[in-house]
Amino acid sequence: MLKTRMKRVGDHAVRRLAEIEASIANLSNEDLLDLADIFKAEPRSAIGDMGFVEMARRDISL
């Protein structure tokens, strides 16, 4: 029972992370730059890292 519940929680977390990554990828360049500006502090958070990876993919910078 516990193993099944943990798998369900893990599956939900993986889906949620994929949704967050997709949301970041779907931002306009201006909104992506705003996100990166908010999360630019070092050490960078996971969301900041995702934003900067997407910026690199688009070849844009702050």
MODELLER restraints for C-alpha pairs under 7 A, 6 or more apart:
rsr = mdl.restraints
at = mdl.atoms
rsr.add(forms.Gaussian(group=physical.xy_distance, feature=features.Distance(at['CA:21:A'], at['CA:50:A']), mean=6.99, stdev=0.5))
rsr.add(forms.Gaussian(group=physical.xy_distance, feature=features.Distance(at['CA:24:A'], at['CA:51:A']), mean=6.58, stdev=0.5))
rsr.add(forms.Gaussian(group=physical.xy_distance, feature=features.Distance(at['CA:25:A'], at['CA:54:A']), mean=6.40, stdev=0.5))
rsr.add(forms.Gaussian(group=physical.xy_distance, feature=features.Distance(at['CA:32:A'], at['CA:51:A']), mean=6.63, stdev=0.5))
rsr.add(forms.Gaussian(group=physical.xy_distance, feature=features.Distance(at['CA:33:A'], at['CA:62:A']), mean=6.37, stdev=0.5))
rsr.add(forms.Gaussian(group=physical.xy_distance, feature=features.Distance(at['CA:35:A'], at['CA:51:A']), mean=6.82, stdev=0.5))
rsr.add(forms.Gaussian(group=physical.xy_distance, feature=features.Distance(at['CA:36:A'], at['CA:48:A']), mean=5.95, stdev=0.5))
rsr.add(forms.Gaussian(group=physical.xy_distance, feature=features.Distance(at['CA:36:A'], at['CA:51:A']), mean=5.67, stdev=0.5))
rsr.add(forms.Gaussian(group=physical.xy_distance, feature=features.Distance(at['CA:36:A'], at['CA:52:A']), mean=6.41, stdev=0.5))
rsr.add(forms.Gaussian(group=physical.xy_distance, feature=features.Distance(at['CA:39:A'], at['CA:45:A']), mean=6.82, stdev=0.5))
rsr.add(forms.Gaussian(group=physical.xy_distance, feature=features.Distance(at['CA:39:A'], at['CA:48:A']), mean=4.74, stdev=0.5))
rsr.add(forms.Gaussian(group=physical.xy_distance, feature=features.Distance(at['CA:40:A'], at['CA:48:A']), mean=6.22, stdev=0.5))
rsr.add(forms.Gaussian(group=physical.xy_distance, feature=features.Distance(at['CA:55:A'], at['CA:61:A']), mean=6.34, stdev=0.5))
